[in-house]
Amino acid sequence: MTSLLAPIDPSASVRDRILDVAQMLFADHGYAGASTRAIALAAGVNLAQLHYYFGSKRDLFRAAYLRGAEQVTAARRRALEGAKATWPEGRVPLDVLVRAFVTPFMLNGKTPEGRATMRMHARLNTEPDDISREVLSTVYDDTTLAYVEAFRPVLPHLPPEVLYWRLYFMMGAYRYTLLRSGRLEVMSGGVCDSGDFDMAVEQILPFLCAGLSAPAPGEPVPPIPGKGDEPRR
């Protein structure tokens, strides 16, 4: 794997240098694989300085993740507030809500810092459970729950438990997209580029809206045009 580690900016503060390196090394190697000694060495500081600014390795991991992830939640919050101001009746169009929720996360991957945060996020499933739950809850709970409430009046045909499942599936879809597993390139023969985040957003939005707005399980599904038609004679 090619390291994401970039040259150190000598003008950056000691704290920022440590965070820059920690984001990249945690993204490359995960919590267990990135030692505080390696982070300190790459940042050009000693261990005492690292622990002075961040305390434990766990605290450093949390700070490195929050550094990028909080930009996502701030953008989501602004987008939701703007949508509510535009549609004060409380029924924001579904496509507007989905775009407001998904775009900040996906387009965060366009910058080196954002890509490091997204890679750290992808690794959270393999990190110790208590750490992953702590950072996810700290960063995302408030804004996620605010969006859940915004989706309710837009999808009134869905029972609450169905809505929760569908929003959960939505999160899984855009997170997998950001992993850049190479499967898209294989399937398309190189025609599609999973690193084209703007295109990824435009492709995933109608897909997510269709899935969210589909009938609840057990309800009649509208026929797909052309499917089941009698052959012409």
GIDA-V535324 format. One record per run of one state. SS is the DSSP state (h for helix, s for strand, l for the rest). FROM is the first residue (numbers start at 1). TO is the last residue. If there is no record, write none. Layout:
BEGIN
SS_FROM_TO + SS_FROM_TO
END
This chain:
BEGIN
l_1_13 + h_14_33 + l_34_35 + h_36_43 + l_44_46 + h_47_54 + l_55_56 + h_57_86 + l_87_93 + h_94_110 + l_111_111 + h_112_126 + l_127_128 + h_129_155 + l_156_159 + h_160_179 + l_180_182 + h_183_188 + l_189_196 + h_197_213 + l_214_233
END
